[in-house]
Structure formats: structure tokens, C-alpha cells
Amino acid sequence: MAEEKPTILLETRDLKKYYPIKEGLFQKQVAEVKAVDGVSISIEPGKTLGLVGESGCGKTTLGRCVIRLTEITSGSIIFEDKDITTLPAHELRKIRKDIQIIFQDPYSSLNPRMNIKNIIGEALIIHQIAKGEKRQHRIEELVDIVGLLRSNLNRYPHEFSGGQRQRICIARALAVNPKLIIADEPLSALDVSIQAQIINLLLDLQVKYQLSYLFISHDLGVVQHMSDEVAVMYLGRIVEKARTVDLFKKPKHPYTRALLSVIPVPDPKTGRKKIILDGDVPTPVDIPAGCRFYSRCPLHIDDCLRSDPSLDEVEPNHWVACLRMRE
């Protein structure tokens, strides 16, 4: 009997986001920044896809494109078998109830002129979910869920710590009962001890509400703990994608191997050899021909300079964009 194909909650197909560069009196376009350059990912219900890569590789842009905070250049976004790529604003609002986002900086993403009660409760009014006593009850329920005190509802964002502010952001995202949450570097502005609390909170919420996450982070240790599947991004493209256990146990792309080699380990005597990449990431304005990782790859061959590798399945559910994997 054939294995039943898993249901896909979110899927992007060949997603691209280019930013034009204009110069001169008449603002003529002279080049473009290829922030996201043909990305295809999918997330199953109740699962987490971890998205990793160096700063500037396009992770945040991809997350913003998925929720259409940033309009895409081409490609498509499929949510629950519905193409939401070109939905008008009034129809997109209904979809946004199901897709929420937690931003990297909890302070700048909260309105400093609104108290916590109104920040969390605003979405309940916009989406006509609850008002009056029902709204108040829902707000109190949410602060209980994320571990805040009801007595703090009339306080303002500047009166809270970084960890508390991130809990407020999580409560705001949960308010409309979403199916998918895009977590864009939600731990990077927090202390290590607070990071652990937020990680556990996100995992508990996922189990309780069957949430799906697109978890964007540069911290591979956290991604390993959080994710069911991991996609590695380099210069606007996915270069490797696999189940978390497979990717961390047997990484195949040279870039992934380099990233994993520098993860801190508790025992310094383990003897893990660090792979230090030479040079900087090429500019997304002038992407080199062939494999875009060629100039930094310790395993490159001449063909890498001439051919831009596609993302191919080299093992079951393990996808890699590398010519060396085809040898």
C-alpha cells in the first residue's frame, strides 16, 4: 500500500523577491538586489521548519514574503491549497488571521503608546472575534497562557523586560487562534536563560494548539531543538533541506557542514574540527556565475564555476544543491 502523502499547510513555489536599485535624475533601474531567488519550501500542520543561514542570506525577507508583509516579485504562496499570492487586501485579512508573526525585536514591534491590554486585544476587534466582556476574558486567558500577570495589563511596553515583551508578542500572535506562526529570530534579543523559557513556551503552545512554525534563526543549536525539518539558506536560495535528525547527523552541502562545525559543544575534548570559510558572502546585487558558494567552498571543482546546481533529492527527503553530491 502506497504511503499517504502528508497534508501541506503552507508551500512556496519558486518564490523570488528582487529589490530594484535606481540611480540618476530619472531614477532609472541599474541593478537589483536578489534577496530571495527561487525558494520552494513546505510546512506540514503541527510541524516546525527551521530556516538557517548567515546574516543577509534572505531569511527574514522570505518570512515577510510568506505573510505578504513584503510583496513578492514572482512565484506563488499556497496556504491550505489556496493561492494567496495575489489576494486583494480584504481577502488577505481573513488569511492573516491564520498566519501570524513574532518579530525579532519585541520592543520595536510593540506600540509604545498602547498598554498591554490594547496591544493583545486589538486583533480581537480587527478580526471581529470578541468584544466587551468576552474580549476582556480572552485577553486575561492569553496572559495566563504565556506566563504574565493579569495585574500588568494596564502597563506599557517600556515597563517590561525583554523576555516579558516577547511573551506579549506571543500572546498577541495567539489571540486570533492562528494555524501558522512565523518566528523571526525570536530569541536573538534575549539572555540565554530567558531564551530557554521562550523555547519551552513555544514548544508547549505547539503541542497544545497544534501550531505550525516557520522558525527563522542563526542559532543552530536552538533550531535542532525546535525543528522537525531544516532548510539551509545561502545568498537567497535553499542549498540543503532535510529532516532535522538527518541534516545534523549527516550534512551534505559544504556550507551546512561549515555551519554545523562551529556549534559550541559542552566538552572541548571532543575534537570537532572547525571549518572556517574564506572570504565574505558575495553581494546579492552581483551574484557570481555558476554555484554561488564557489568562491568559499573548500570542495569546489571547475564545473562549479560553470553550472548553477539545482536542489536535488540525493536521499529520501534529503535535498542538496551541490554538483559534488552527483558524483
Order of alpha helices (4+ residues) and beta strands (2+ residues): beta-beta-beta-alpha-beta-beta-alpha-beta-alpha-alpha-alpha-beta-alpha-beta-alpha-beta-beta-alpha-alpha-alpha-beta-beta
